[in-house]
Amino acid sequence: MRRYLLDTTPLTALLFSRPAAVSLITSWITRHEVATSIVVYAEVIEYLKSLPHFSQHQAQLRTLLRGVHPYFLTYPILERYADIRRQLRPPRGPGLIGDMDTLIAATALERSLTLVTTDKNFHRVPNLKVRLLPRRS
């Protein structure tokens, strides 16, 4: 049963074998508790394209994702996205977060998952369960 949705920074940290990410997330992968959004994949790929040896990193990412279920965008996720944007828009809400982050949050909400991230802005999203990791982990 999936319980966690990885945001971009934790997935990238896992890809680059950062010890804190490996120790936390590896057990979740073993128990099939972790997923990510295809939007996160896009953000990680964008980052990897700025590094030397892109093809090697891309292959490593795809190997890693064999154990991390990707959620694709669906109509219910996109409708949830629209609801979140309306809730966060001032004057009713605390202010918008980026479109990509809103899509990631909508995926976590629609799939009833806890979002694992280093980004405090996700706390603005109503009813989103967030596990905030220290940025330096």
ROMI-101926 format. One record per residue (C-alpha): z, x, y; residue in one letter. Coordinates in nm, 2 decimals, decimal comma. Layout:
<pts>
+--------+--------+--------+----+
:      w :      u :      v : aa :
+--------+--------+--------+----+
:      Z :      X :      Y :  A :
...
+--------+--------+--------+----+
</pts>
This chain:
<pts>
+--------+--------+--------+----+
:      w :      u :      v : aa :
+--------+--------+--------+----+
:   0,00 :   0,00 :   0,00 :  M :
:  -0,10 :   0,14 :   0,33 :  R :
:   0,18 :   0,17 :   0,59 :  R :
:   0,05 :   0,42 :   0,86 :  Y :
:  -0,25 :   0,46 :   1,08 :  L :
:  -0,31 :   0,82 :   1,20 :  L :
:  -0,42 :   0,87 :   1,55 :  D :
:  -0,64 :   1,16 :   1,66 :  T :
:  -0,38 :   1,43 :   1,72 :  T :
:  -0,19 :   1,39 :   1,39 :  P :
:  -0,52 :   1,38 :   1,19 :  L :
:  -0,64 :   1,70 :   1,37 :  T :
:  -0,31 :   1,87 :   1,31 :  A :
:  -0,34 :   1,78 :   0,94 :  L :
:  -0,69 :   1,91 :   0,93 :  L :
:  -0,58 :   2,25 :   1,08 :  F :
:  -0,28 :   2,26 :   0,84 :  S :
:  -0,01 :   2,25 :   1,11 :  R :
:   0,31 :   2,28 :   0,90 :  P :
:   0,49 :   1,98 :   1,06 :  A :
:   0,19 :   1,75 :   1,00 :  A :
:   0,13 :   1,87 :   0,65 :  V :
:   0,49 :   1,82 :   0,55 :  S :
:   0,50 :   1,47 :   0,70 :  L :
:   0,16 :   1,33 :   0,61 :  I :
:   0,09 :   1,49 :   0,27 :  T :
:   0,35 :   1,27 :   0,09 :  S :
:   0,20 :   0,96 :   0,26 :  W :
:  -0,15 :   1,06 :   0,13 :  I :
:  -0,01 :   1,11 :  -0,22 :  T :
:   0,14 :   0,75 :  -0,21 :  R :
:  -0,18 :   0,60 :  -0,06 :  H :
:   0,02 :   0,50 :   0,25 :  E :
:  -0,21 :   0,64 :   0,52 :  V :
:  -0,53 :   0,53 :   0,69 :  A :
:  -0,71 :   0,60 :   1,01 :  T :
:  -0,97 :   0,43 :   1,23 :  S :
:  -1,33 :   0,52 :   1,23 :  I :
:  -1,28 :   0,56 :   1,61 :  V :
:  -1,03 :   0,84 :   1,53 :  V :
:  -1,30 :   1,00 :   1,32 :  Y :
:  -1,53 :   0,99 :   1,63 :  A :
:  -1,27 :   1,15 :   1,85 :  E :
:  -1,20 :   1,43 :   1,60 :  V :
:  -1,57 :   1,50 :   1,55 :  I :
:  -1,62 :   1,52 :   1,93 :  E :
:  -1,34 :   1,78 :   1,94 :  Y :
:  -1,47 :   1,97 :   1,64 :  L :
:  -1,82 :   2,00 :   1,80 :  K :
:  -1,66 :   2,21 :   2,08 :  S :
:  -1,54 :   2,47 :   1,82 :  L :
:  -1,73 :   2,75 :   1,64 :  P :
:  -1,82 :   2,66 :   1,27 :  H :
:  -1,86 :   2,29 :   1,33 :  F :
:  -2,03 :   2,23 :   1,00 :  S :
:  -1,74 :   2,39 :   0,81 :  Q :
:  -1,48 :   2,19 :   1,00 :  H :
:  -1,68 :   1,87 :   0,95 :  Q :
:  -1,69 :   1,93 :   0,58 :  A :
:  -1,32 :   1,99 :   0,57 :  Q :
:  -1,26 :   1,67 :   0,76 :  L :
:  -1,47 :   1,47 :   0,52 :  R :
:  -1,28 :   1,62 :   0,22 :  T :
:  -0,95 :   1,53 :   0,39 :  L :
:  -1,06 :   1,18 :   0,45 :  L :
:  -1,11 :   1,12 :   0,08 :  R :
:  -0,73 :   1,07 :   0,08 :  G :
:  -0,71 :   0,89 :   0,41 :  V :
:  -0,87 :   0,54 :   0,41 :  H :
:  -1,10 :   0,47 :   0,71 :  P :
:  -1,09 :   0,13 :   0,87 :  Y :
:  -1,42 :   0,03 :   1,03 :  F :
:  -1,44 :  -0,20 :   1,33 :  L :
:  -1,45 :  -0,57 :   1,24 :  T :
:  -1,48 :  -0,89 :   1,44 :  Y :
:  -1,10 :  -0,96 :   1,41 :  P :
:  -1,02 :  -0,60 :   1,53 :  I :
:  -1,26 :  -0,64 :   1,82 :  L :
:  -1,10 :  -0,98 :   1,91 :  E :
:  -0,76 :  -0,81 :   1,90 :  R :
:  -0,90 :  -0,54 :   2,13 :  Y :
:  -0,99 :  -0,81 :   2,38 :  A :
:  -0,65 :  -0,97 :   2,36 :  D :
:  -0,48 :  -0,63 :   2,41 :  I :
:  -0,69 :  -0,55 :   2,71 :  R :
:  -0,61 :  -0,89 :   2,87 :  R :
:  -0,24 :  -0,84 :   2,80 :  Q :
:  -0,23 :  -0,49 :   2,96 :  L :
:  -0,44 :  -0,57 :   3,26 :  R :
:  -0,23 :  -0,59 :   3,58 :  P :
:  -0,07 :  -0,79 :   3,73 :  P :
:   0,04 :  -0,94 :   3,39 :  R :
:   0,07 :  -0,61 :   3,20 :  G :
:   0,18 :  -0,25 :   3,26 :  P :
:  -0,17 :  -0,12 :   3,29 :  G :
:  -0,46 :  -0,05 :   3,07 :  L :
:  -0,50 :   0,23 :   2,82 :  I :
:  -0,83 :   0,38 :   2,73 :  G :
:  -1,09 :   0,18 :   2,53 :  D :
:  -1,08 :   0,41 :   2,23 :  M :
:  -0,70 :   0,39 :   2,22 :  D :
:  -0,71 :   0,02 :   2,26 :  T :
:  -0,95 :   0,00 :   1,96 :  L :
:  -0,71 :   0,22 :   1,75 :  I :
:  -0,41 :   0,00 :   1,85 :  A :
:  -0,61 :  -0,31 :   1,76 :  A :
:  -0,68 :  -0,17 :   1,42 :  T :
:  -0,32 :  -0,09 :   1,36 :  A :
:  -0,21 :  -0,44 :   1,47 :  L :
:  -0,48 :  -0,62 :   1,27 :  E :
:  -0,39 :  -0,42 :   0,96 :  R :
:  -0,01 :  -0,44 :   1,01 :  S :
:   0,03 :  -0,07 :   1,02 :  L :
:   0,25 :   0,17 :   1,21 :  T :
:   0,05 :   0,39 :   1,44 :  L :
:   0,14 :   0,76 :   1,41 :  V :
:   0,06 :   0,94 :   1,73 :  T :
:   0,18 :   1,18 :   2,00 :  T :
:   0,06 :   0,95 :   2,28 :  D :
:   0,34 :   0,76 :   2,46 :  K :
:   0,09 :   0,52 :   2,62 :  N :
:   0,07 :   0,33 :   2,30 :  F :
:   0,42 :   0,20 :   2,37 :  H :
:   0,25 :  -0,03 :   2,63 :  R :
:   0,08 :  -0,23 :   2,36 :  V :
:   0,29 :  -0,54 :   2,28 :  P :
:   0,41 :  -0,57 :   1,92 :  N :
:   0,25 :  -0,24 :   1,81 :  L :
:   0,47 :  -0,03 :   1,58 :  K :
:   0,46 :   0,33 :   1,69 :  V :
:   0,59 :   0,64 :   1,53 :  R :
:   0,58 :   0,89 :   1,81 :  L :
:   0,56 :   1,26 :   1,70 :  L :
:   0,65 :   1,55 :   1,92 :  P :
:   0,34 :   1,70 :   2,08 :  R :
:   0,42 :   2,05 :   1,96 :  R :
:   0,45 :   1,96 :   1,60 :  S :
+--------+--------+--------+----+
</pts>
